[in-house]
Amino acid sequence: MAEDVYQRLRELCMAQAEVEERLSHGEPTWFIQGKKSFLMCANHHHNDRVAFWCACQREIRDALVAERPTQFFVPPYVGPRGWLGVYLDVPISWDEVAGIVEDAYQIVAPPKLRRRT
């Protein structure tokens, strides 16, 4: 199951402009122009859950976690910077995931790349 959902996630990430994938901390991670990461898989961090962590506005993250704690969480390490954790081993809307990926990209992307995707 993890491979299938991560392949779908990979396709969403790679659809963004000037993105590359490489391992970081043992997990597939997507970087903009090879510099800043905007999303990383989280299959080996602290538990066996299938999830990803991504850049997010704190207010949106906090609202999602409060409304649906079985689907969203504040990840360790990067959570204080506003990042969002998204469980992929529960029923999810891939349209919603696509929007979360796009938002994460837009938060991290330099101005010349924003809204070019």
CORPE-V884442 format. One record per residue. N is the residue number from 0. D_CENTER is the distance of its C-alpha to the mean C-alpha in whole Angstrom. Layout:
n=N d_center=D_CENTER
n=N d_center=D_CENTER
This chain:
n=0 d_center=18
n=1 d_center=15
n=2 d_center=16
n=3 d_center=16
n=4 d_center=12
n=5 d_center=11
n=6 d_center=13
n=7 d_center=12
n=8 d_center=8
n=9 d_center=10
n=10 d_center=12
n=11 d_center=10
n=12 d_center=9
n=13 d_center=12
n=14 d_center=14
n=15 d_center=13
n=16 d_center=16
n=17 d_center=16
n=18 d_center=13
n=19 d_center=14
n=20 d_center=13
n=21 d_center=14
n=22 d_center=14
n=23 d_center=14
n=24 d_center=15
n=25 d_center=16
n=26 d_center=12
n=27 d_center=11
n=28 d_center=9
n=29 d_center=9
n=30 d_center=11
n=31 d_center=13
n=32 d_center=17
n=33 d_center=16
n=34 d_center=16
n=35 d_center=13
n=36 d_center=9
n=37 d_center=7
n=38 d_center=4
n=39 d_center=6
n=40 d_center=7
n=41 d_center=9
n=42 d_center=12
n=43 d_center=15
n=44 d_center=14
n=45 d_center=17
n=46 d_center=17
n=47 d_center=17
n=48 d_center=14
n=49 d_center=12
n=50 d_center=9
n=51 d_center=5
n=52 d_center=4
n=53 d_center=3
n=54 d_center=7
n=55 d_center=9
n=56 d_center=12
n=57 d_center=14
n=58 d_center=16
n=59 d_center=14
n=60 d_center=12
n=61 d_center=15
n=62 d_center=16
n=63 d_center=14
n=64 d_center=14
n=65 d_center=18
n=66 d_center=18
n=67 d_center=16
n=68 d_center=16
n=69 d_center=16
n=70 d_center=13
n=71 d_center=11
n=72 d_center=12
n=73 d_center=12
n=74 d_center=11
n=75 d_center=14
n=76 d_center=14
n=77 d_center=12
n=78 d_center=12
n=79 d_center=15
n=80 d_center=14
n=81 d_center=12
n=82 d_center=8
n=83 d_center=7
n=84 d_center=7
n=85 d_center=7
n=86 d_center=10
n=87 d_center=11
n=88 d_center=14
n=89 d_center=16
n=90 d_center=17
n=91 d_center=14
n=92 d_center=14
n=93 d_center=13
n=94 d_center=14
n=95 d_center=12
n=96 d_center=8
n=97 d_center=10
n=98 d_center=10
n=99 d_center=7
n=100 d_center=6
n=101 d_center=9
n=102 d_center=9
n=103 d_center=7
n=104 d_center=9
n=105 d_center=12
n=106 d_center=11
n=107 d_center=11
n=108 d_center=14
n=109 d_center=17
n=110 d_center=20
n=111 d_center=21
n=112 d_center=18
n=113 d_center=17
n=114 d_center=17
n=115 d_center=19
n=116 d_center=16
